[in-house]
């Protein structure tokens, strides 16, 4: 989440008026994240719809034709009892509206806070919520290719260039050059597939205590290997923010919580080491590209690519080869 496009009070009020949610009372830009412009919206309320919402303007990395997939997925998962926000349809029933050439959507606001230092109990709850999402999405009719797959990591590496990567860190270009061909050769092809979140970081989970109250920001959701989503979440939750310290307790809790709801097959578990390396490289590359290309005047917090380069080194270390072995 971020704010790249500024909208004045009159434009926001007119936009909110297209939804049956009452009159606009407050709009506050949200600075976290990197892909979209977002505002916390408060209204006078109407028709039992609540008074707080998230307004999102889609800026980049999101194609207009993908929005029905993202927004309908929220409605599908919410109807299945998952802790995800509903899409607020406008008065005509549309999932989103256009402002100029940019799409905007209004999303239900859910209670809870994102944890910065998770506990094992919280990690276990998140593992269970992720597994519930995978099961609930099994009969979702929509499909979407993963726009952040290995081919995209390769493209981002080329866009950054070796010199750009070395400008971030002298060793980063060599790490990427080592891992990309290895992953291309060894990436699993025959694992169960389904709809995945693909971006379940701590700031995309809302919690009250050890209860998950919201899984949010589904704008990288896609159809892909289900166990890859476990690996992404593992990389996001089981290290400190800068990727220097791994928590075995968080790892064990996250995986146990997941398998309480959806047990991993032996093939899925065996593939987790390579999937985790891919997950770490995926975020290394997207963060490196953003680090080199984010506009200087954008209201956005750049994220350190080295935090995931360190995770990648951890997963690739032969000393950690047994990390995902079943206990």
C-alpha positions, -999 to +999 in steps of 0.1 A: +000+000+000+011+036-007-001+069-022+012+077-056-019+096-069-033+125-049-071+129-048-087+160-035-116+161-010-142+169-037-131+140-059-131+116-030-165+127-019-179+122-054-164+088-057-177+076-023-211+089-033-212+062-060-214+035-032-243+030-007-221+037+023-231+072+034-213+104+030-175+108+032-163+119+067-126+113+066-099+101+041-063+094+052-035+082+029-017+050+038+020+050+032+030+014+036+037-008+006+047-002-030+021-011-056-011+009-052-025+042-038-046+035-007-068+055+017-085+047+049-121+060+044-146+068+071-183+075+061-215+084+079-227+048+072-256+035+053-276+003+048-257-016+075-225-015+055-203-001+083-184+032+083-148+024+076-133+011+043-101+009+023-101+027-010-075+014-035-064+029-067-045+005-088-012+020-100+011-007-115+019-044-115-019-048-117-037-052-150-073-040-153-085-073-167-072-090-135-094-069-111-125-092-115-104-121-104-090-103-073-122-087-062-145-117-069-120-139-050-125-117-019-162-122-021-158-160-026-135-165+003-156-142+026-187-163+018-168-194+027-160-181+062-124-170+056-112-138+074-110-117+043-126-083+035-156-082+011-156-060-020-181-032-017-200-031-050-212+003-062-248+012-066-249-004-100-233-036-087-199-030-103-168-043-085-148-012-093-150+022-108-127+043-131-111+076-124-095+087-156-075+056-168-071+042-133-094+017-115-105+022-079-122-003-056-138+000-021-130-028+003-145-037+037-124-026+066-116-053+091-105-049+128-072-060+140-035-050+138-005-063+120+021-077+143+057-067+138+072-094+161+049-125+159+047-152+185+045-189+178+008-189+186+002-161+161+023-180+135+003-211+141-029-192+136-017-177+103-006-212+091-042-224+098-057-194+081-036-199+050-046-235+048-083-226+052-078-201+023-064-228+001-092-252+008-119-225+004-105-214-030-106-249-044-139-243-061-133-207-071-140-204-108-114-178-116-079-184-128-049-161-131-014-168-141+013-158-116+027-125-129+056-128-105+069-162-116+104-173-124+103-157-158+095-123-142+124-128-117+146-132-147+132-101-164+136-080-133+172-092-129+179-081-165+161-047-159+182-041-128+214-052-145+245-064-127+257-029-120+224-019-105+224-049-082+260-042-072+250-006-064+226-021-038+252-045-025+285-057-040+276-094-037+239-092-048+246-097-086+266-128-079+239-143-057+212-137-083+234-151-111+239-182-090+203-188-080+184-180-111+197-209-133+195-233-104+158-225-097+150-227-134+165-262-136+150-275-104+116-258-100+089-284-092+064-290-119+040-317-106+027-304-073-009-296-064-020-263-078-047-238-067-054-202-059-028-188-036-023-154-019+014-152-028+022-122-006+011-131+030+035-109+049+029-098+085+015-065+073-011-084+052-025-102+082-047-085+108-048-101+143-064-096+177-042-114+201-036-148+185-067-147+164-065-139+127-092-113+119-082-104+084-061-116+054-057-086+031-040-073+000-047-101-025-033-082-055-006-108-062-031-137-058-029-162-086-032-198-097+001-216-089+017-243-067-001-243-034+031-253-014+048-222-029+024-201-009+035-219+022+071-211+013+063-174+007+046-172+041+074-191+058+100-166+044+078-137+054+071-148+090+100-169+103+128-143+102+133-109+118+127-079+095+162-077+081+165-114+075+195-119+097+178-142+123+157-173+117+132-185+143+128-223+145+099-218+169+080-197+144+088-221+116+075-251+135+044-233+146+035-220+111+039-254+095+020-272+123-009-247+120-010-252+083-011-290+086-037-289+113-061-278+085-044-291+052-016-317+056+012-313+031+019-343+009+053-359+011+061-344-024+050-309-012+072-311+019+102-323-001+098-294-024+097-267+003+135-260+003+136-251-034+103-233-032+116-213-002+147-203-022+124-192-050+102-172-026+132-154-012+146-146-047+112-134-059+111-107-032+148-099-035+142-091-072+110-071-069+125-051-040+157-045-059+137-032-089+116-010-067+148+002-048+163+013-081+131+027-097+108+042-070+101+079-077+118+102-052+086+121-045+064+091-039+048+087-005+061+052-001+085+033+021+111+014+000+118-021+012+153-035+016+161-062-010+189-075+012+164-086+038+154-113+014+188-119-001+198-130+034+168-153+036+179-168+003+214-174+016+199-191+046+176-214+026+205-222+002+230-231+030+235-269+031+236-267+069+198-259+067+189-287+042+167-305+068+147-274+078+114-287+064+119-324+073+088-337+091+094-340+128 
